[in-house]
Amino acid sequence: MTSQEEFQDYFTRLGIDQPALCILLGVQRSTLNKWSTGKVTQIPAVAITAIKMLWFMKESDGEMFERWAMVQDFGVPAIYATNDKAQAFLHMIKREPSAPIRKYIMKATAK
């Protein structure tokens, strides 16, 4: 399996759209588009590892995956993902997540 096929496989397994995945991976949409359409077939190993870890997190702990999505979206330190007080702070400041992350969370909680 090529790196592009492996990346596409995990992208499909995640079941999220490109804008949300861009936020979670911290890459530009144009980069992600090139990876997912096959325009670039040699995807960096770190990107393959990252998407596998995102899939693993989503499958094993959906709540943690949602917390991680919020942390990435807000651009705050990773401690906010595991610390309940920090999570409460994010909600207290009433900052809404970006549209892609909000769409993902609404879709995930509807299941």
SULTAHU-V769807 format. One record per residue. N is the residue number from 1. RES is the residue in one small letter. PSI is psi in radians with two decimals (* if undefined). D_CENTER is the distance of its C-alpha to the mean C-alpha in Angstrom with 1 decimal. Layout:
[[N/RES/PSI/D_CENTER] [N/RES/PSI/D_CENTER]]
This chain:
[[1/m/2.29/22.8] [2/t/2.88/21.7] [3/s/-0.62/18.6] [4/q/-0.73/17.7] [5/e/-0.72/18.5] [6/e/-0.76/16.5] [7/f/-0.82/13.4] [8/q/-0.69/14.2] [9/d/-0.85/14.9] [10/y/-0.56/11.6] [11/f/-0.77/9.9] [12/t/-0.75/12.5] [13/r/-0.65/12.2] [14/l/-0.62/8.6] [15/g/0.57/10.4] [16/i/2.87/8.0] [17/d/2.95/9.4] [18/q/-0.78/9.3] [19/p/-0.69/9.1] [20/a/-0.73/5.9] [21/l/-0.61/4.5] [22/c/-0.75/7.0] [23/i/-0.79/6.0] [24/l/-0.61/3.0] [25/l/-0.28/5.9] [26/g/0.64/8.5] [27/v/2.79/10.5] [28/q/2.64/12.8] [29/r/-0.63/12.8] [30/s/-0.66/16.0] [31/t/-0.86/14.8] [32/l/-0.67/12.1] [33/n/-0.74/14.9] [34/k/-0.68/17.3] [35/w/-0.74/15.3] [36/s/-0.39/14.8] [37/t/-0.18/18.4] [38/g/0.08/20.1] [39/k/-0.53/21.5] [40/v/2.05/20.3] [41/t/-0.31/20.8] [42/q/1.41/20.6] [43/i/2.37/16.9] [44/p/2.46/16.8] [45/a/-0.61/16.8] [46/v/-0.59/14.3] [47/a/-0.68/11.6] [48/i/-0.81/12.8] [49/t/-0.76/12.7] [50/a/-0.76/9.2] [51/i/-0.59/7.9] [52/k/-0.73/10.7] [53/m/-0.69/9.8] [54/l/-0.78/6.3] [55/w/-0.79/8.8] [56/f/-0.78/11.4] [57/m/-0.78/9.9] [58/k/-0.75/9.2] [59/e/-0.62/12.7] [60/s/-0.46/14.5] [61/d/1.47/13.5] [62/g/-0.64/11.8] [63/e/-0.74/12.8] [64/m/-0.66/11.4] [65/f/-0.76/7.9] [66/e/-0.69/8.7] [67/r/-0.74/10.3] [68/w/-0.70/7.7] [69/a/-0.73/5.6] [70/m/-0.73/9.3] [71/v/-0.81/10.1] [72/q/-0.72/7.8] [73/d/-0.71/9.0] [74/f/-0.27/12.4] [75/g/0.63/12.7] [76/v/2.89/14.6] [77/p/2.64/15.4] [78/a/-0.45/13.5] [79/i/-0.48/16.6] [80/y/-0.40/15.5] [81/a/-0.53/13.0] [82/t/-0.18/16.0] [83/n/2.06/18.9] [84/d/-0.66/20.0] [85/k/-0.67/22.1] [86/a/-0.70/19.4] [87/q/-0.73/17.3] [88/a/-0.65/20.6] [89/f/-0.77/21.0] [90/l/-0.70/17.8] [91/h/-0.55/19.1] [92/m/-0.68/22.7] [93/i/-0.11/22.1] [94/k/0.56/21.0] [95/r/2.19/18.5] [96/e/2.48/16.6] [97/p/2.81/12.9] [98/s/2.82/12.4] [99/a/-0.78/13.2] [100/p/-0.72/9.9] [101/i/-0.72/8.3] [102/r/-0.75/11.9] [103/k/-0.76/12.2] [104/y/-0.82/9.4] [105/i/-0.73/11.0] [106/m/-0.70/14.4] [107/k/-0.73/13.8] [108/a/-0.69/12.7] [109/t/-0.30/15.7] [110/a/-0.31/18.0] [111/k/*/18.0]]
